Amino acid sequence: MSALLEKARQILTEGDLCDHCLGRAFSHLGSGLRNAQRGKALRIVLNMEGSLFPENEQNCRICRGIFSQVPQWAERAVAAVEGIEFRTYLMGTRVPPSIESAELALKAHHELRGEPFKQEFNREVGRLFGALLAERRHPVAVDFLDPEIVLLMDLEKSELYLQITPLFIYGRYKKFVRTIPQTRWPCRECRGRGCARCHFTGKMYQESVEELISPPLLRATRGTGTAFHGAGREDIDALMLGTGRPFVIEIKEPKVRTLDLIKLQEEINASAAGKVEVSELRFVKGSVVERLKSIEAEKVYEARVRFAEPIRPEQLQEALERLRGATIEQRTPTRVVHRRADLVRTRRVLEISGELLSPTEALIRVHCEGGLYIKELVSGDGGRTRPSVSELLRIPSEVMELNVLEVLGDFLGSES
């Protein structure tokens, strides 16, 4: 104890420190005390031994009395979150270089291991912020891992910045029309600015799955925008049937987080009736988006195929048998090579079956690994996909209609 007091005496002899900065230098000692209490206790003991170290907070050589501003910062934080629903928060501080350098010099000179200024200032403002909110509306709690809001205090600029964490809602969608893309598609000509080609809408297509689903959620949350994350995407002219395609809607800067997802699901389905239908809406963490994007989901497709010449049932079955379990070498299709890397990928056909509807038409069902292009599996794409239905039949073949029946995979992981 005498060694500790001697070090505290040396520190105070070198220049004034407030109780916060003195106590923080010895923050590893004495559990259950705040730094200001710890610093005050050290000062009292030293003064009782005959030293004279009165606290002059404004002359503190580290913080220059900035802890006296804690109540003002807490009040500013309360004002900043007015009208925003949240349960968890995190305080952050952008520390002036002068404070950082003074603190580092003190620690290095006296070989101290006290906590950083930033940590204490965050805690002191956060403690008062939470107390003020508990008095005025509802309790909130600090969350260091996944806070719903973040308040950043820039002490040098005297600016307070509010960051509202996005809200993530998972679901599955079905698409019943062959004329809408999954997401908003800016006009290629004007890049979204508006021109004669897009009738000055800025869009290649006037509707999308995203734009049919998002509005009710955006209104309910009072957010500033959305981002749509799908587990892959079907072609514009393909239907999405079965149990639907998994997706996550990311709502940016939501002011409201308590939602009746059942009612919102009903509202979406009523407003998008005949075009899109959603199901299984639920709240998830942002990590689900990464999972959604990274899983190579197996798919089940149904394709109506037309042949350039009549074929017999046994010809079709022989070709399908050779494709069942086959590894397909597929070079990036001609129709998408302008926007995707020109690579050769291998994907397996896990199961395939079909039947003739007429001598020149068939209905084929394919269960395959994710990333296999079904239109090219049928057409061969001029030899870029091998083997293909066209190659095996030796007759040009093409997909007339394509439906996605299932998107298979554990997209929720631990959230399920």
C-alpha atoms as one frame of an Amber mdcrd trajectory, in Angstrom:
protein
   0.000   0.000   0.000   2.830   2.400   0.797   4.364   1.864  -2.649   1.015
   2.610  -4.287   0.583   5.819  -2.297   4.123   6.878  -3.120   3.453   6.433
  -6.824   0.213   8.432  -6.531   2.129  11.180  -4.676   4.761  11.319  -7.418
   2.060  11.566 -10.108   0.264  14.422  -8.358   3.516  16.208  -7.624   4.236
  16.341 -11.355   0.958  18.145 -12.110  -2.754  18.297 -11.391  -5.028  15.351
 -12.129  -8.789  15.157 -11.570 -10.167  12.293  -9.491 -11.268  10.495 -12.690
  -7.831  10.498 -14.283  -6.035   9.716 -11.010  -8.348   6.828 -10.212  -8.176
   5.507 -13.761  -4.384   5.215 -13.459  -4.984   2.672 -10.666  -8.184   1.125
 -12.065  -6.925  -2.419 -11.479  -7.105  -1.858  -7.713 -10.243  -2.026  -5.591
 -13.326  -3.726  -7.056 -16.735  -2.081  -7.033 -15.374   1.474  -7.195 -15.762
   3.996  -9.973 -12.554   5.728 -11.007 -13.614   9.072  -9.510 -14.208   7.349
  -6.143 -10.856   5.587  -6.371  -9.029   8.816  -7.202 -10.784  10.735  -4.423
  -9.878   8.032  -1.894  -6.193   8.209  -2.869  -6.212  12.003  -2.639  -7.812
  11.944   0.834  -5.252   9.470   2.188  -2.354  11.518   0.790  -3.767  14.710
   2.269  -4.239  12.991   5.639  -0.536  12.095   5.549   0.345  15.735   5.182
   0.433  16.290   1.437  -1.721  18.983  -0.091  -3.259  17.911  -3.366  -6.632
  19.624  -3.786  -8.605  18.602  -6.877  -8.743  21.258  -9.574 -10.741  19.475
 -12.260 -10.312  22.134 -14.952  -6.506  22.027 -14.531  -6.277  18.263 -15.007
  -3.265  17.790 -17.264  -4.873  14.853 -19.051  -8.561  15.615 -19.623  -8.765
  19.383 -18.865 -11.975  18.830 -16.919 -13.887  17.135 -19.680 -15.627  14.788
 -17.243 -17.640  17.775 -16.059 -19.365  17.589 -19.466 -20.740  14.081 -18.860
 -24.272  15.340 -17.998 -24.421  17.477 -21.157 -23.325  14.584 -23.372 -25.893
  12.303 -21.741 -28.666  14.852 -22.331 -27.577  15.299 -25.948 -27.699  11.539
 -26.416 -31.213  11.366 -24.976 -32.346  14.117 -27.352 -30.731  12.349 -30.310
 -32.714   9.139 -29.782 -36.079  10.852 -29.354 -38.674   8.949 -31.375 -36.402
   5.942 -31.983 -37.305   2.529 -30.592 -34.369   0.514 -29.267 -33.489  -1.774
 -26.388 -29.700  -1.947 -26.623 -27.044   0.661 -27.299 -23.307   1.266 -27.361
 -21.432   4.465 -26.555 -18.317   5.384 -28.459 -15.847   8.242 -28.036 -13.479
   9.869 -30.505 -10.736  11.075 -28.169  -8.722  14.241 -28.876  -5.053  13.441
 -29.643  -3.955  15.682 -26.760  -5.755  13.498 -24.222  -4.487  10.259 -25.767
  -0.875  11.386 -25.848  -0.965  12.785 -22.286  -2.432   9.581 -20.934   0.035
   7.365 -22.796   2.974   9.444 -21.519   1.741   9.150 -17.910   1.311   5.382
 -18.175   4.697   4.870 -19.812   6.566   7.068 -17.303   5.052   5.405 -14.238
   4.543   1.897 -15.698   0.778   1.985 -15.141  -1.854  -0.408 -16.482  -5.000
   1.631 -15.943  -7.931   1.512 -18.351  -8.052   3.933 -21.301  -9.764   7.309
 -21.070 -12.199   6.292 -23.817 -13.463   3.323 -21.843 -14.265   5.360 -18.750
 -15.854   8.235 -20.642 -18.092   5.821 -22.566 -19.145   4.174 -19.334 -19.836
   7.402 -17.430 -21.944   8.935 -20.203 -23.664   5.622 -20.873 -24.531   5.138
 -17.201 -26.228   8.527 -17.011 -27.838   8.102 -20.454 -29.400   4.823 -19.357
 -30.602   6.328 -16.076 -32.237   9.275 -17.856 -34.011   7.009 -20.319 -35.227
   4.731 -17.525 -36.851   7.769 -15.901 -38.447   9.028 -19.104 -39.593   5.979
 -21.029 -38.122   2.477 -20.711 -34.955   0.697 -19.605 -32.152   0.130 -22.091
 -28.976  -1.916 -21.818 -25.440  -1.748 -23.164 -24.639  -4.327 -25.843 -21.006
  -4.551 -26.960 -21.628  -7.124 -29.711 -24.850  -6.253 -31.513 -26.325  -2.931
 -30.315 -29.433  -1.548 -31.978 -27.990   1.973 -31.916 -24.479   3.403 -31.557
 -23.800   6.896 -30.211 -20.390   8.321 -31.125 -19.114  11.389 -29.263 -16.442
  13.437 -31.024 -14.974  15.397 -28.114 -12.709  17.570 -30.219 -15.481  18.700
 -32.583 -18.184  18.551 -29.916 -20.312  16.513 -32.315 -22.621  13.586 -31.511
 -23.271  11.012 -34.223 -26.109   8.503 -34.129 -25.903   5.209 -36.015 -29.047
   3.068 -36.160 -28.331  -0.597 -36.790 -30.313  -2.084 -39.689 -33.217  -4.421
 -38.997 -33.113  -7.778 -40.800 -36.263  -9.726 -41.684 -36.049 -13.207 -43.209
 -38.708 -14.839 -45.331 -39.423 -16.838 -48.484 -41.039 -15.480 -51.613 -42.890
 -17.009 -54.548 -43.079 -15.250 -57.898 -46.056 -15.941 -60.159 -45.288 -13.770
 -63.212 -42.548 -13.995 -65.826 -41.964 -10.293 -66.318 -40.360  -9.003 -63.116
 -36.785  -9.252 -61.792 -35.864  -9.977 -58.203 -34.449  -6.531 -57.461 -34.760
  -3.016 -58.838 -33.038  -2.927 -62.230 -31.659   0.517 -63.211 -31.976   1.496
 -66.855 -28.837   0.512 -68.799 -29.078   3.616 -70.951 -29.329   6.333 -68.301
 -28.124   4.361 -65.232 -31.202   5.277 -63.253 -31.400   8.980 -64.061 -34.393
   8.698 -66.393 -34.543   8.738 -70.203 -36.843   8.009 -73.155 -35.887   4.329
 -73.200 -37.141   3.770 -69.637 -40.004   6.288 -69.967 -38.100   8.476 -67.507
 -38.549   6.015 -64.642 -34.859   5.153 -64.376 -35.748   1.437 -64.420 -35.602
  -1.339 -67.001 -38.606  -2.987 -65.346 -41.298  -1.080 -63.512 -41.734  -3.674
 -60.765 -39.518  -6.137 -58.945 -39.908  -8.657 -56.156 -38.008  -6.263 -53.898
 -40.284  -3.320 -54.714 -43.426  -5.387 -54.115 -42.244  -6.639 -50.714 -40.417
  -3.628 -49.260 -42.995  -0.775 -49.009 -45.160  -2.158 -46.155 -42.036  -2.993
 -44.134 -40.507   0.414 -44.798 -43.682   2.205 -43.725 -44.016   0.131 -40.555
 -40.399   0.679 -39.472 -40.118   4.285 -40.689 -36.752   3.362 -42.157 -34.832
   5.316 -44.763 -34.391   2.519 -47.298 -34.017  -1.199 -47.878 -31.582  -3.685
 -49.354 -32.782  -7.025 -50.690 -30.654 -10.142 -50.195 -31.787 -13.323 -51.942
 -30.477 -16.888 -51.833 -29.582 -16.647 -55.501 -32.022 -15.339 -58.080 -34.207
 -16.805 -60.789 -34.300 -15.456 -64.336 -36.813 -12.691 -64.958 -38.900 -15.047
 -67.124 -38.818 -17.901 -64.578 -41.444 -18.509 -61.907 -40.469 -19.181 -58.293
 -42.881 -21.771 -56.895 -42.832 -24.523 -54.256 -41.893 -23.251 -50.789 -40.340
 -20.113 -52.251 -36.859 -18.605 -52.335 -35.239 -17.524 -49.034 -34.487 -13.818
 -48.733 -33.598 -11.179 -46.160 -34.862  -7.603 -46.285 -32.408  -5.205 -44.666
 -34.186  -2.092 -43.381 -31.861   0.862 -42.978 -32.160   3.227 -39.991 -35.453
   1.821 -38.646 -37.204   4.031 -36.093 -39.584   1.203 -35.082 -38.492  -2.363
 -34.314 -41.586  -3.896 -32.749 -43.572  -5.227 -35.704 -46.495  -7.592 -36.189
 -44.932  -9.715 -38.908 -48.081 -11.787 -39.398 -50.096  -8.688 -40.271 -47.287
  -7.322 -42.426 -47.100 -10.617 -44.298 -50.843 -10.414 -44.959 -50.494  -6.798
 -46.131 -47.669  -7.657 -48.529 -49.548 -10.620 -49.976 -52.725  -8.564 -50.428
 -50.933  -5.689 -52.191 -48.830  -8.008 -54.403 -51.570 -10.575 -55.051 -51.079
 -12.543 -58.249 -47.457 -11.414 -58.552 -45.552 -12.233 -55.357 -46.338 -14.039
 -52.122 -44.197 -14.133 -48.966 -44.153 -16.534 -46.029 -42.194 -17.386 -42.876
 -41.330 -13.749 -42.031 -39.140 -13.543 -38.939 -36.480 -11.332 -37.382 -32.882
 -12.487 -37.823 -29.383 -11.201 -37.228 -27.323  -9.619 -39.949 -25.077 -12.688
 -40.086 -27.882 -14.551 -41.880 -27.247 -12.381 -44.959 -23.712 -13.730 -45.279
 -24.992 -17.276 -44.802 -27.672 -16.705 -47.420 -25.055 -15.558 -49.930 -22.450
 -18.220 -49.169 -24.549 -21.408 -49.278 -24.518 -23.174 -52.653 -28.120 -24.304
 -52.329 -29.400 -27.259 -54.289 -32.282 -26.385 -56.626 -35.193 -28.232 -58.173
 -36.416 -26.968 -61.551 -39.228 -27.762 -63.943 -38.672 -26.910 -67.586 -40.944
 -27.095 -70.618 -38.625 -28.007 -73.486 -39.123 -27.789 -77.244 -37.198 -29.905
 -79.761 -36.406 -28.856 -83.336 -37.451 -32.320 -84.562 -39.889 -34.950 -83.256
 -38.387 -37.478 -80.855 -39.552 -40.761 -79.340 -40.083 -41.321 -75.588 -37.170
 -43.756 -75.427 -34.833 -41.160 -76.925 -35.756 -38.700 -74.199 -35.340 -41.279
 -71.433 -31.961 -42.390 -72.759 -30.695 -38.799 -72.781 -32.014 -38.134 -69.268
 -30.453 -41.352 -67.980 -27.045 -40.219 -69.236 -27.497 -36.862 -67.473 -28.589
 -38.385 -64.158 -25.654 -38.061 -61.734 -23.474 -36.499 -64.436 -20.938 -33.748
 -63.811 -21.645 -30.880 -66.173 -18.853 -28.668 -67.451 -20.430 -25.305 -68.023
 -18.686 -22.259 -69.378 -20.335 -18.990 -68.379 -23.417 -18.756 -70.643 -23.317
 -16.417 -73.601 -26.378 -14.540 -72.319 -24.675 -13.491 -69.043 -20.985 -13.430
 -69.954 -21.136  -9.637 -70.376 -21.650  -9.265 -66.615 -19.975 -12.367 -65.160
 -16.477 -13.818 -65.347 -15.953 -16.126 -68.335 -15.086 -19.319 -66.461 -15.730
 -23.040 -66.740 -17.612 -24.371 -63.720 -18.570 -27.936 -62.881 -21.938 -28.798
 -61.343 -23.698 -32.123 -60.804 -27.144 -33.185 -61.906 -28.377 -35.073 -58.845
 -31.667 -36.314 -60.291 -33.518 -35.762 -63.548 -36.760 -37.068 -64.998 -39.209
 -36.104 -67.713 -41.950 -37.053 -70.113 -43.011 -36.094 -73.595 -46.033 -33.819
 -73.931 -45.888 -34.184 -77.705 -43.245 -35.417 -80.162 -41.624 -31.957 -80.050
 -42.242 -30.949 -76.411 -41.338 -32.377 -73.021 -41.640 -31.511 -69.348 -38.338
 -32.101 -67.530 -37.658 -31.957 -63.790 -34.051 -31.370 -62.600 -32.594 -31.587
 -59.085 -29.067 -30.182 -59.226 -26.290 -28.430 -57.391 -26.558 -24.682 -57.058
 -25.126 -22.637 -59.897 -26.129 -24.940 -62.761 -27.771 -23.029 -65.627 -30.778
 -25.084 -66.714 -31.459 -23.316 -70.004 -27.925 -24.135 -71.124 -28.157 -27.693
 -69.757 -30.897 -28.128 -72.339 -29.571 -26.054 -75.249 -25.843 -26.702 -74.839
 -25.174 -23.008 -75.563 -23.183 -23.754 -78.707 -21.002 -26.314 -76.936 -20.240
 -24.145 -73.888 -22.233 -26.600 -71.709 -21.429 -30.318 -71.947 -23.097 -32.726
 -71.852 -26.509 -31.249 -72.679 -29.903 -32.470 -73.812 -29.230 -31.086 -77.300
 -25.874 -32.863 -77.531 -27.199 -36.195 -76.304 -30.256 -36.116 -78.596 -28.275
 -34.573 -81.463 -31.292 -32.333 -81.940 -31.426 -28.612 -81.105 -33.469 -28.149
 -77.923 -34.499 -25.096 -75.930 -36.336 -24.198 -72.741 -39.672 -22.504 -73.431
 -40.703 -22.034 -69.783 -38.718 -22.486 -66.589 -40.008 -22.784 -63.036 -37.949
 -23.010 -59.856 -39.695 -25.490 -57.563 -37.374 -25.657 -54.549 -34.323 -23.886
 -53.084 -32.835 -26.299 -50.565 -30.447 -25.495 -47.718 -30.047 -24.559 -44.056
 -30.134 -20.785 -44.474 -30.866 -19.855 -40.871 -28.304 -22.046 -39.113 -28.427
 -21.452 -35.349 -31.304 -18.977 -35.827 -33.689 -21.734 -36.902
